[in-house]
Amino acid sequence: MAHDSTSQPNTGSAPDPDLGLAGRMARMFIHSPLSPLLLAASLAVGILGLLFTPRQEDPQISVPMVDVFFSYPGASSQQVASLATDPLERMMSEIPGVKHVYSASQRGQGMVTVQFDVGEDMERSLVKLYDKLMSNMDKIPPGVSRPLVKPKGVDDVPVVTLTLWSDELDDAVLRQVAFDVLQRLKEVPKTSQSFIVGGRAEEIRVEILPERLAGYGISAGQIAKTVSAANSEREMGYVETGGGAFKLQSGAFLETAEDVKRLMIGTRNGAPIYVSDIAEVTFQPTAADAIVQYYVGPALAGGDTETQTEGEAIKLGAPAVTIAVAKKPSTNGVTVAEGVLQQIERLKGHVIPDNINVAVTRNYGETANDKVNELLIKLFVATGAVTLLIWLFLGYKPAIVVLIVIPVVILATVFSAWLMGYTIDRVSLFALIFSIGILVDDAIVVIENIYRRWLIKGEIETATSIEAVREVGNPTILATFTVIAALLPMGYVSGMMGPYMRPIPVLGSVAMLFSLFAAFIFTPWLAMRIRPTLDQLKKAQDKEHAQSQRLEGFFRRTLTPLIENKGKNRAFRLALYTVLFATFGLFYTTWVTVKMLPLDNKPEFNVVINMPDGTALPVTANAAQALTDVLLDIDEVTSVQTYVGTASPFNFNGLVRHYYLRQQPWYGDIQVQLLHKNDRERSSHEIADAARIALKPIADKLGARIQVVEMPPGPPVLQTMVAEIYGPDRATRVQVAQDLTKIFEKAAGVVDVDNFMQAPYPTWEFAIDREKAVRHGVSAEQINKQLEMAMGGYKLGDIKAGHVLEPRYIVLQLPLSVRAQFARVGELPIPSVNGHLIPLAELGRFKRATQDPVLYHKDLRPVEYVTGEVTGRLGAPIYGMFAVEDLLADYTTPDGVNLTSHYLGPPTDSFASAFEWSGEWTVTYETFRDMGLAFGAALILIYMLVVWEFGNFRLPGIIMAPIPLTLIGIIPGHWLFSAPFTATSMIGFIALAGIIVRNSILLVDFTKHAIADGMEVHEAVIQSCRTRTRPIIITAFALVAGSSVILTDPIFQGMAISLLFGAIISTLLTLVVIPLGCVRAGQSFCPMDANGVAIVRTGGPGGPGG
């Protein structure tokens, strides 16, 4: 048996200066006791990273948005816009890092929304905003309130929502319990902004009658002054007496309705007048300005669930209140959600009575954990598939080596992700799964070459192992960095899609670097310890020799005719080009569609209800009930919550769309929960589409505009299709927007059409007769103040009940029945300067008016919005946009121009009507534009790396030739799976460029060395294919195995298809195209001397390397 020198760390040979980095690392660690320590340390820190890295469903994205609110009492919409909003917009637009400034101005108030660039720090952005605001307060006109600044970011989105409902208690009791529960939930570590939606607070209501006020000669202002003055208690100082110091307190707070009733306002004919004499004072819930209801869906109604109760009340909806809890930034959403739910269980029976049910209506911790666990299982499956593949090709001992190396690299990458501030989410896990298919390439190439050199040498020795690592070292390093060069530029994609997808290039590159070092450090060390016997190697050699003979025969039969026959060579290239261009035709025929990202299979969706402006709350509630009845017929629905007059707890989509500002009685929101995706056959998107079809006729009958809103798979936008309309004046813009709305409704595939224009609706105003008012000595301010007290909800202060967590206000008003009769309101006494009381009717009259419209601006320009959703197979906005463009062909605007559309930005001016396409299209365009630039940068970097390695400009062209050929597999692969070509498909295509190049390098490097050793070019390319086909096929199959496990994921299916089909087709074509290119390259392979004569060296040990 041949001598085995593995036990000798020092082979006795002098240090080889030509070992290179790979050889020197292998020599240093192949018998070093540090190797197992490094292996164990890598596993340990990786497990540490796995345990401590926060888990959530989506990557952490910093998108600072700040809402600046202000009031301008009495000002019309145009006055608010011109005098208050415009100056604020100009200020905000001057702040560095601001991307867009939006505004909405309406009668008496306005809002400016400042959207900062993605990635800007929230705290620094706020500092800049406050600095700009405070230093320019002198530019705010008199009468405008101090701006209220409310920052909003992704961390404000609640991770858990809990709906408290009961068919025995009213919503006022539920709200009081909800505050007690919320206080206890805040004890859970790492919880952040939390709030309650729904329920009525309790108040002391002081209801006055105009005729009774007039009879007693008392004004509403006197009552207000009396109550406010009496509700006072203060600490006055200290008293020292009897050797002690005592605090002195004076006054007493009002605590009950009886306290308010007993307050004396004045006297009449010597008799005291109490509040109870002229007002009804009651302690009761506030008037309903919002309604929240809870319904059990058919998916739970038939089962034994905690949410099911006896009785018929639940079928009509039960009163409900929802608690929403967010988490702090960079914390683990899973642990926060689990902590909240555990606290709820502890509160049941103590803080939460038995007749109140608690339904978990959102749990992003659970969905994140499910997604993470699902992907971790896929990670194990991919690892097992790759290991099995190595076993089949190389044997079980190399498979064990690879099985050890993969977890080391993956865990080390997770640890790096923790250090870099990334979370364990679906994107970062996809990066790891995607990396499995390529990170084993280094280990496969190294161990395959070690085994090959052992066979050639005829013995297993350290020196041979080191030489084997050296032989493939440079090509492996180059191939690894080509993959990194392909991935890294994708990390610089702008917009929200950039940080969303950034974990893929960053963690993929980190995994590649770790895999390179693992291949040079751990693989030789493990190979020497998990080594086969020479007999096993010889058996493997015999098997490989037979395979090599078959491969050589195949390549001789395939390549020789193409090399020697120019006609067949041209025909092959022509066929290749024809097929390549034919695949692009699949886009034109829409056999393969294009979309930003496909919708995920989520456990919920929303139905947004917009009744005509001015609709009363009960009418909106009835409409919501009618729509809910339809939704409760869907078998997969587990529960439904309706929010009328208020917004449901917002998600990331609602944050961007400002759904939390929907606080008017004509707005409604239905939140629908579905069965877990494993328990239903239809996807959430299919269910939402079916719901839209069923709801539309009901909504049309009720006069409601609805939108079925699904959680977007990527960065949210205002709406899928958005037309931003600009024009010379508001009347023109409004008319164009109305016409465009009708065109949207006619366009094929466009649904949920709406616009932001407020339909005129009637209001009432009290027109003061200024002459009469002056004669009576009454000011307009006095009239306004008295009316404000009378017309509902005027707060005189609050009662101090120490056990209650929400203020209970003392409210002064006329009864609702009186407020509805302007004749009786006209009897309201108004005090004059001389002390007389004048009936309101003598100072003016009530008359009808029309509500001012809301005026919208974007980046300081007036704008109107028309929005729509796109459904069906052509679900990308570009197809809906084309359909609208076709219908616009004959349209002429009111200002006499053909309406032009702009795809890449707003019109340069507003002198003529035009509109800009935005919404999802903007994100799509920016993402594919930046990815195209990233692809170009990747090609340049790869070319430079290959030029640096091979020293000429022609060979890199040959090596990179197969890159476009990957599309021959990628595009038809999407057609085969009926999948759209998405942003993740593009990521797969770009990543594949680096992966395919490494295969080309293996072939070209071997061919170059063989030619340098004196072999003829024709023979050299056949021998390179014979020798390198096996590692190329193994790495391609490893990539296929790693990618196949994510084929079922809706979002990352595109990337899986690109990697799978692109790898298969390009690998097969590489084995033909690269040899033909090498033959055409001619003397590019041969180094020349000063006289232009080729330099040929003799073959080194073991034959051509490479």
N, C-alpha and C positions, 0 to 999 in steps of 0.2 A: 504493500500500500504506500502511496506517496507520503512524503513527510508533511506533517501538519505543524506549522510554526505559529499557530495562533496564540500560544501561551507566552510568546516572547514579544514584549512591547517594543523592544529595539531590535530591528531586523538585522542590524549590523551594517547596513548600507549607509553611505555618507548622505547627508541632507541634500535633497534634490532641489536646486534653485528654481526648477521649472514646474514644481508641483502646483503652483497657483494657489488662490485663496481656498478653493474646495479641497485640494489635496492636503494643504497645510492644516485645515480644520479637521479633516478626517484623521490625519496622523496624530494630531494633538489629543483627540477625544476617543480614538478607537479602543484604547485600553485604559483610559484615564478613569480613576475612581470618581471624578467629578461628573462623568456622564450620567450614571444612575441618580446622583444627587440632583443634577439639573432636570432630569426627567421627572423625578418626584416633586421637585419645587415647582415645575411648570404645571403639573397636575394640581398641586395644592393651591397655588395662587389662582388658577383657573376656577377651581371649585369655590374659592373665596369670592371671586368675581361673580359667579353664578348665583351665589346666595345673597350678595349685597347689592347687585345691580338692580335698580328699580324696574318693575314690570308694568307695562301698560300696553294698550292695543296699538296705538299709533305713536310715531316718533314725536318727541318734544319739539314744538315749533314756537319760536318767539315772534309773534306778530302783534306788536303793540298798537292798540287802537284806543283813542281817547275821545270821549264824548264831552263836549263843552255846552252846557245848557245855560240859558238866560231867559229872563222874562222882561217884557216891555209892555206893561199894562196899557191897554187902550189903543196901541198902535196897530195899524192894518198890516197885512202880510207884506205889502210893498214897502211900507215904512220900516218894518222890522228888517227886511232884506237890505234896504239901502243904508239905513242909519246904524244898524247894529251888526248884522251878519257879515256884510261886506268888509267892514274894518277888521272883524275877527278873522275872516278868511285870509285877508292879506297878511295879517300877523303870523298866522299859523303856517302859511306857505313859505315864509322866510326861514323857518326852523330847519337846520341841517338834518338830513335823514328822513324827511317827510316825503312820502310817495304820492299820496292823494289827499285832497281836502274836500270833503263833502259837506253840504249844508241843507237844512230844511227850515224854511221860515213860514210861520203862520201867524194868525192874529194873536197878538199879545205875547208871543214867545218864539224862540228859535233854538236851533241846535247846530253845532258845527262838529263834524267828526273828522279827526285827524288820524290818518292811517300812515304809520311809519313803515320804512322798508323792512322786509323780512330779515330777522336776525338782529335787529336793533334791540338793545337792552331796555326793558320797560322802565326801570328806575331812572336811567340816564335820560330817556326820552321825556319822562315826566318833569325832570329837573329843567330840561331845555324849554318845555312848554310853559311851565310856571314862570320861568325867568322872562320869557317873551311876554307872557300875559301881564305879569305884575309891572313890568317896565313900560307898558303901553296902556295902562288903565286910564290915562288922561284922554285917550282917543275914543273911549266909550262915552256915548252921549248921555246927558241927564235923563233920568227915568228908567234907564236900563239897570237891572239888578246886577249884583256882583256875580260873575260867571261861576257856575258850579262845574267842577272838573271831575269826571268819573272815568277812570281808566278801565279798560277791559282787555283781557288776554285769555289765552287758551287755558290757563290755570284757573280761571273763574268758572269754567264749565263744570257743573256738578258731576261727580263720578257715581254718586248714589242718590236716588230719589225714592222716598218712602211715602206712600199715600195712605193716610189714616181715613177710614170710612166707617160709617155705621148706619144701620137702618132704624136705630132707636134714638140717636142723639142728633141735634141740629149742628150746623156748621160752626156756630159760635162756640159751643163747648169743644168741638174738635179743634178749633184754632187755639183755644186756651191750653188744651192738652198738648198740642203740637209745640207750643213755645216751651213748655216744661220738658218735653222730649228733646227739643233742639238744644236746650241748655245742657242736658246730660250728654248729648252726642258730641258737644264741643269738648268734652273731657277726653275724647279719643285722640291720641297723638296724631299729629301731622294733618289734622283737618283744617280747612281754610274757610273761605267765604261761604256762608250758609244762609238760607232764607226760606221763607214759608210762602206758599201760593194758595190763596183761597181762604174761605172762612170770614166771618164777620167779627170785628172787634166789638167790645162792649163800651157803652158810653152813657153819660147822663144827658138826656135830651131835654132841653128847655124850649117848649113849643109855645109860641105867643100867638095871640089873635089880634088883628089890627083894631077891631072895634073895642076890645077890652082895654087895649093900650090907650086908645083915644078917650074911653070913658074914665079912666083913672088919671089921664093927663101925664102918662109916662111914655117915654120913647124907648126904642130897643137899645139905644146907646146907654141909657141910664141903667138898664138891667145888666148890660155887659160890664159897665164900670163897677157896679155893685158886686157882681160875682167875682170879677178879677181882683178887686181890692180886698175882698174878704178871704180869698184863697192865698193867704200869706202867713208864713211863720219864719222867724229869724232869730238868730242868736245875737243878743245885744251886748254881750260883754261879761264881766265878772263882778260878783259882789263878795266882799269879805266881811264876815260877821262871825262872832263866836269862835274866832281862831281858825275858821275854815274859809276856803275860797269856793264860791259856787257860781256856775254858769247861769246867766239870765236869758231866758227865752221869752219871746212875745209872739202872740198870734196863734193861729191854728189852721192847718190845712183842711179843706173840705174833703170829706171821705165818703159821704153817702148822698143819695138823692134827698133825704130828709134834711141834711145840712143845708142844701141849696134852697129847699122850699122855705126854710125858716129865716132866710135872709130878708132884712127889711130894706126896702128901696127908698121909702120916704113916708110922708104922712099926708093925709087928706082930711081936712076939718078936724085935725087933732088925732085922727085915728091912724094907726100904722098901716102901711101898705107892704105886704110881704110878696115875695116872688110867687108863692103859691096862689095868691089872689088873682094874678094876671097871666099865669102861665101854667101849663101842664108839665110837671117835672117827673120824668120816669127814668129808670135804669133799665136799659135794654140793648140788644145788639144794634149795630149801625144798620142803616138802610143798605140793601144789597146793591153793590155796584159791580159785583162779579159773582159768577156761579161756577162751582167745581163739582162734578159728579163722577162717581165710579160705577163701572158695570163689569160684571163677570162674563167672560166670553164663553162661547159654546165648547171650546177646547177644555175648559175647566168645569163648566156647569154640571157635567155628568159624572165627575169624579169626586173622590173623597179628598178634598183639598182644604187647606187652612183658610183659603179665601172664600169658601162657599158658606153661605148662611141659609137659615130657613126663611120662609116667607116669600111673598111676591114683590116686596119693595125693591129688591135688587134688580129685578127685570126692568124697572122704570128708572133705575139709577139711584144711588144712595149719596147723601151729602158727603163731601170729601174735602180734605186739606192735604196738600203735598209738602213734604219737607225735602229740601235739596241741600246736599252737602258736597262741597268741592274739597280738593286736596291741595297741600302746599306744593310749590314747584320742586321738581327733581326728587319727589318722594314716590314710594312704591304704591301705586293705585290699588294693587291687590290687597296689601296688608291694611290699607286705610279702609277699604270697603269691607273687609272681613271684620275689622275692629268695630265699624259702625253697626253691622248686623249682629255681632255678638252683644253689643251694648243694648240693642233693641230687645234681644231675647231676655236680657237681665231686667229690663224695664217693664216687661209684660207682667201684669198682675200687681204692679206697684205704682208706677207712674201712668202706665197705660191700662185702663180698666178692661175688664173682660168683654164688655159690649162694644169695644172699638177694635176693628180689624186693621192689620198693617199689611199692606201689599208692597212688595219691592217692585217698583215700576221702572227702575233703571239700576243696573249694576255693572258699570264699566270695569270694575275689578274682576267680576266673574267672567265677562266676555273676554277681557284681556288674558286672564289666566287660562281660559279654555283655548284661546288662540295660541298662546305661548306653549301650553302643554301639547296641543295638537302638532305644532311645528317641532317641538322637541322630539316627539315620537317620530315625525318625518325625518328628523336629523339622525335618529338612530337607524331608521329604515334605510336611509341613504348610505350611512356608514356600513351597514350590513350588506347592502347590495354591492357596494364598491369592494368590500372585503371578499365577498363571494366571487366576484369577477376576477380578482387577483388570484384567488385559490384555483379557479378553473384554468387560468392562463399560466401561472407560475408555480403553483403548488401551495400547500397549506402553510409552510413556514414563512415564505414571503408575505402571505396573507396576514399572518400573525404580526409581522413587523409593521405592515400598513395599518392594521387594526390598533396597534399601540400608538402609532404616530398621529393618526387622525384626531383622537381625543385630546392629545397633547396640544396640537395646533389649535383646535377649536376652543379649548378652555383658555389657552393663552390669549386668544383673540377676544374672548369674553372679558377677561381681566383687563385687556387694553381698552375695550369699550367702556368699562367702568371708569378707568382712569381718564378717558377722554370726555366723560360726561354723557355718554349715550345710554339709552335704556334698552332693556330686553323687550322688544316689541316685534310685531310681525315683519317689519322691514329689515331690522337687524338680523332676525332669525333667518329670513330668506337669504340675506347676504351670506350667512354661515352655510346654509344648505347649498346655495349656489357655489360656494367656495369648495365644498367637499369634492365636487367633480374635477376641480382643477388643482387643489392643493396636494392631492396624492400623486400628481404627475411627477413632481420632483423625486419623491420617494420611489415611485415605480421605475423611473429612468435609472436612478442610482442603483437600486437593488438588482434590476435586470442586467445592468452592465457588470456588476460585481459577480453575479452568477456566470455570465458569459466569459469573463476573464478567468474565473476559476477553472472553467472547462478548458479553455485554451491552454492555460498553464499546466493543468493536470494535477493541481494540488490547491488546498485551501490555506492561504497564508496571508499575513497582514500586509506585506508589501504589495501583493497583487490587488488586495482590496483598496489600498490607498491609491494605487495607480488607476484602478477602475473609476474611483471617484474623481480623480484628477482628469481622466479622459473625457468625462461628460460634464465636468465642472463648469467650464466657460459657456458652452451652449446652454446648460441648465440655468446659469445665472442670467444669461442674455434672454432666454425664453421667459423666465420669471419676470424680469423687468419689462419685457414687452407686454405681458398681461397687465402689470401695474400701470404701464404707460397708457394702455387702453382704458383702464378703469378710472384713474385719478381725475382726468379732465371732467368726468361727469359730476364730480363733487362741486363744480363751480356753476351749476345750473342756477339761474336766478329765479326770483319769485318764490312762492310757497312750495312749489314742487321741488326746489333745490334741497332745503333741509329735510323735506319729507323722504326723498330718495337717497340722501347723502350717505346713510349707513352702508349702502351697497358698495359704492366705490371705496369708501374709507376702510370699512372692515374687510372687504375683499382684498384690498391691497395689503392690509396688516396680516391677514391670513396667509397671503402668498409669501411675504417676507419670513414669517415664522416657519412656513413649510420649507423654504429654502434652507434655513439654518438647521431645521430638524433633519432634512435629507442629508446634510453634510456632517451632522454631529451624532444624531441618534440612530439613523438608518445603518451606517457602517458598524456602530457599536452593537446594535441589535442583531445585525446579520451575522456577526462573528459569534454571537452567543446562541442564536436560534438558527444554526447552520445545518444544512443537509450533509449527508455523507457523500463521498465521491461516487459511490454506486448510484445513489439517488440522482446526483448531478448527471451521471453518464446516461441514466435512463431518460432524464429530462433532455439531455443533449440529443439522444437518438430521436426522441419525439420532435424536438425542435429542428433537427437536421431534416427529418422527413417533411416537416412543415415548410422549411426553408426551400427545399427542392421543389415543392409544389408551388410556392410563391414565386421562385425564380422562373419556373416554367411559365407560370401565368403572366408575369411581367414581360418575359421575352416575347410571348405570343401577342401581348397587348401593345407594348411600347415599340417593338422593332418595326412593325409596319408604319406606325405613325412617325417614327424617326426617319426611316429610309424612303418613304413614299410621301413626297411633298403634297400630292393631291389629297391623300387621306388626311394629312396633317391639317391642310387648309379646311377640308370638309369638317373635321372634328372641331376646329376653332369656330367655324361658321355656325355649326350646330349649337355650340356652347353659347355664343353670343345671341343666337336666335332664342334659345330657351330662356336666357337671362332677361332679355327684353320682353319676351312673352309673359314672364311672371309679373312684370309691372302692369300688364294689361288687366290683371285681376283687380287692381285698384280702380282702374277706369270703369270696368264693368260692375263695380261694387260687389263682385263675388267675395272680395276681401274688403271689409270696411275699415275705416280709421276712427279711432276714438281715444280720448285722453286716458281714461281708465274705465273698465267695466264696473258696474255696480256690484257691491259685495252682498252676501247673503246675511242680512242683519235680522235681529229679533224684534224690530219695531219699524214703524213709519208714522208719519203725521198727516193729518188733513187740515189744511189752513182754510178758514172760512172768512170771507169778506162780504158782509151784507152791505146794502146801499148805505152810504154815509147818512147819519142821522137816525138810523134804525134804533128802536128802543131795545133794552136788554131782554125783556121777555120774548120778543119776536126772534131775536138771535138765538136765544135758548131753545125755542121751539124748533128752529131750523137745525140746530146741532142735534137735538133729540131725533129728528126725522132721519138725518144722515147716520146717526149712531145705530138706529134700528137696522139699517142696511148692513153696516159693518158687523153687527152681531150675528148676521147670517153666514159669515165666513167661518168655515170649520176650524181654521188654524188659529183663530183669535183667542187669546187667553184672557185678556182684559182690555177695557177701554176707559179712558178718562177724557171728559170734556171740560174745557176751560172757556168760559164765555165772559167777555168783558175783561179778561186778563190773559196773560200768556202762560203757556206751560213752561216748566223749567227748561232753559235753553241748552242746546248742545252746541258743538263747534259751528255747525251750519247756522243755527239760530243766532249765534254770537255775531257772525259776519253779516247776516241779514237783518240784524237788529230786531229780532222777533220779540225781545224782552220789552220793547217800547209799545207793543200792541195792547194798550190799556183802555180802549174805547168800547162802548157797549155794542157796537156793530161788528166787532172782531170776535172770532172764535177759533178754537184750536182743539182738534181731536187727536189724542195720542193713542196709538194702537200697539198693543204687545202681542207677539206671536209665539207659537211653540218654538222650542229649540230646533235649530236647523236639522239636527239628526232625527227629529221626531215628525218631520213633515216632508212631503214629496216636492211641493212647489217651493221655489225660491221666494224671498221677500219681494223681489222685483216683480215676479209673476203675480204674486198676490196683490201688490200695490196697483199694477196695471188693471187687474180684474176689478179691484175696488173702484178705480177711477171710472171705468165703464159703467159700473152699477150706480155710482153716486151722481154722475153728471146729469141724468134726467131729473133726479130729485132736486138737485141744486138749481137747475134752470127753472124748474117750476116754482121754487121758493124765491127766485131772484137773487140767489147767492152766487158769488164767484169762488170757486174752490181750487186749491192746489194740493195735489198728493205729493208730499215731500218725503223723499228717501234720503238717508244719511249718505252723503257723497263718499266715494272710496278714497278720494284724495283731498286736496285743498278745496274748501267750500268757496262758492262765488255767489253773487247776488241772485242769479238764476242761470239755468243752462244756456238759454238764448236771451240776450239782452241787446236791445237797440237803444242807443243814447242819441236823442234827437236834438240837434242844434238848429237855430234859425234866427231871423232878424228881429222877431218880436214874439211875445208870448202867445198872441192869438194864432200866429202862423204855426208855432211849435205845437200848440194844443191840437189844432186841426190836423196837422201831419201825424201826430201821435194817435189821434182817433182813427184816421184812415189806415195807419199802419197796424193798429190793433185788429181791424177788420181783415186786413190782408193776412196777418198772422193766423187768424181763425180759419182762413180758407186754405192755408198751406198744408200740404200732406205731411202727416206725422207730427205736426205741432199741436200741442195740447196745453191746458192750464194757462191760457192766454190771459194776460192782465196788463194793466198800466198803473202808473203811480198818480194819475190825475184824480183829484178829488171832485166828485160830482157835486154841483151846487145843491145845498140843502138848506131849508129855511131855519132861521133863528129869530129870536125876538130881541129887541133893544128898547130901552127907555129913552125917549127923546126929550131932553130937558128944555123947557121953555125958559130961555135965559132971562128974558125980560121979567117974567113973573117971579122967577127965582130971586132976582135982584130986588124986586119990590118987597118981597117977603123977608129979605135978609137971609136967604139960604144959599149956600155955596154948592157948586157941583160936587165938590169933594164930600160934603156932608150928605148929600143925596146918595152918592155912590156907596158911602160907608153904611148908611142905614139899610140900603137895599142888599148889600153884601151880608149883613147880619140876618136879614129876613129870609133870604132865598136858599138857605140850606148849608149846613156844615160849618158855620162860623165858630171857631174854637175860642172859648173863653179861658182855657187853661185845662188842667187835668186834675183828677183826684189821686191822692197819694195812698195807694193800696200796696203795701210793701211786699205782699206775697205774689203779686202779678208781674209778669215779665214784659208786658206790653202796656204802653200808656193807655189810660181810659180818660177820654177827653170829656169836658163839659161843652156841649154844643148848643148854640142858640139858633133858632130858625122858626119859620112859619110851618104849620103842618102841610104835608104834601097836597092834601085836598084844597087847601087855601092857595098854595103857590100856583095851582093849576087854574085859578080864577083871577084874572088880572083886575077885575072889578073890585074884588075884595083886597087884593094887594094895594090897589090905589088908595085904600083907606088908611094905609100905614102912616102914622104921624111922624113928621119930620121936624126936628127942633130948629127954630130960627135964632138969630143973634139976640133978639130981645126976649127970648124965653118962651115964645108962643109955639104951639105945635100946629103945623100945616099939613093937611092930607097930601099924600104923594100925588094924587090925581090932579091937584091944582097946580103942580109944578112941571107938568109934562104929560106925555102919553106913551103907552106901549104901542109899538108898531113892528110889523114883520120886516125882516131883513134876510140877507143871504150870507152864508158863511164865506169868508175869504178863502181862496184856494191856497194850498201849500205850494210854495215856490222852492224848487230844487236847484242847487248849483253843484257843479263838479269842477274842481280846480278853477274856481272863480268865474265859471261861465254858466249862464242859465241853461238848463237841460230838462228834458222830459224822458221818461223811461217807458219802454214797452217790453214785456217779458213773456217768455213761453218755455215750455218743456218739450223735449223731443222723445218720442217713443217709437217702438217697433225695431225692426232689424237695423234700420239706418238711424240709430239712436244718438249719433254724434251731432253736435250743433251745426257743423259745416253743411250737413245735408239739409237740415231745416232752413239754414241761411240761403242755400242755393234755391230751395223751393220758394222762399219769399222773394228772392231776387228775380226769379222768373215772372212772378205776379206783379212786380214793380215796373216791368218793362214799359208799360203804357201810362204810368201814373205821372201826373203833373202836380206839383205842390201849389198851394195858394199864392205863393209869390212868383209863380210862373216858370219854375225850373224843373228839370227832371231830377228826381230825388237820387242823389249819389250816396253810395255806401263806402265806408272806409274800414279797412280790415286791420291796419297796423297802427292806428292812432286816431285821435279826433280830427275833424276838419281844421284847417289852418285858421279859419275865421268863421264868424257866424253871420256874415252878410247875406248868405243864401242858405236855404234849407239843405241839410245833409244829416247823415247819421253815422255813428260808429258802431260796429259790431263788438260787443264785449261779452262778459260772462265767461262761460267755460272756454269759448273760443280764444280769448286772450291768454288764458293759462296754457291751452293746447299749443297755440302758436309760439309763445315764449319758450315753452318746454322743448318742443321739437326744434326750434331755432337754436337754442343753447346746446341741445344734444348734438345737432348737426355740427356746430362749432367745436364741441367736445370731441366728436368723431374726427374732424379735421385735425385738431390738435393731437389726438391720439395717433393718427397716421404719421404726422410729422415726427413725433417723438419716437415711434417705432422705427421709422426710416433712419433717423439719426443714430439710434442704438445699433441697428444692423450695419449701417455704414461704418460705425466705429469698430464693430467686431470684425467685419470682413474686408474693410479697407478699400472698397470701390463702390461705385454708384449703381452698377448694373445688377449685382446679385440681390441687393435689397428689393429691387423691383420684382425680381423673380419670386423672392420669398413672400412678398405681400400680394402677389397676383391672385391667390385663392380668396382673398377677403371679400370682394364683391360676389364671388360665386356662392357664398353662404346664402345669399338671397334666393338662389334657386331652390333651396330647401326651406327657407324660412317662410316665404310668402305662400307657397302651396300648402305648407304645414298649417298655416292659419285657416286656409280655405277648407282643408280636410277636417279641422276641428270646429268649423263654423265660428271661429273666434275673431274678434276685431284686432287689428294691428294697433297696439297701445304704446304708451310710454315705456312700459316694462319690456315690451317686444323690442323697442329701440335699444334699451339697456342691454338686453341679451345679444343683439346684433353687434353692438360696440364691443362688449366683452369678448365676443367670439373672435373679433379681429385679433386680439392678443393671443388667444388660445390657438387659433389656426396657425398663426405665425410661428409659434414654438414648434409645431409639427414640421413646418417648412424648414425651420432652422436645422432640425435633426437630419433631414434629408440632404440639405445643401452642405452642411458641415461635413457629413460623411463623404459626400461626393467630392468636395474640395480636397480633403485629405487623401482620398483614394487617387485622384488625378495627380496630386503632388507626389504620391508614391510611385507614379509611373503608369497608372492604369489608364486605358483609353476611355474617353468620355462616355461613349455608348455603354461600355461594360460597367463603368463606375456608377452610372445612374441605376442600372439594373441591380447591382450589388447593394446600393444604398436602399433601394426599395425592399430587397430581400432581407436585409439586416434590420432595418428600422421600421418595417411594417408592423411587427408585433408590438413594440412599445407605443407606436402611434395608435394602433387599433385599441390597445388596452386603455390608453388615456382618453380616447374618444368614447369608448363604452363606459368608462368611469364617469365622464361628463354626462352621458345619457342617463346613467343610473342615478346620478345625483339630481338631475333635472326632472326626471320622470315623477318623483314624489310630490312635486308642486304643480303638476298638471291639473289637479282638481281644484286648485285655489282660483277663485274668479279673477282676482286682481293680478296675480303673478303668473297666470296661465300663459300670457303672451311671452314672458321671459323664458318660461319652460319650453314652449314651442320653438322659440328662436334657438335656444341652446341645443335642444334635442335634434330637430330636423336640420338645423344649420351645421351641427357637428357631424352628423351622419353624411350628408351630401358633400360638404366641403372636405371631409377626410377622404372620401372615395375619390373626389376630383383632384385633391392634392397629390395623391399617389400617381396621378397621370400628368397633371399640369406641371408640377415642379420638375419631374424628369425631362419633359419636353423643353421647359424653360432652361434647364441646365445645359442641354445640348445646344440650344440657340445661343447661350451665353458664350460658348467657345472659350477663348483664352482668358476670360475674366476669372477663371479658376486658377490659372497658373501665374505664380509670381514671376516677374521678368527681371533679368539683370540689366546692367547699364547699357548693354548692347541690344536689348530687346529680345534676348534668347530666354526661353522658358527654363526655370530652375526646377529640376526634378530631384526629390529626395528618395532615399531607400526607405522601405516600410519599416516601421518600428515594431516593437514587440506586440504581438497580438494583432497585427494587421491594422488597417485604417481605424482611427478612432472617431469618436464622435458624436 
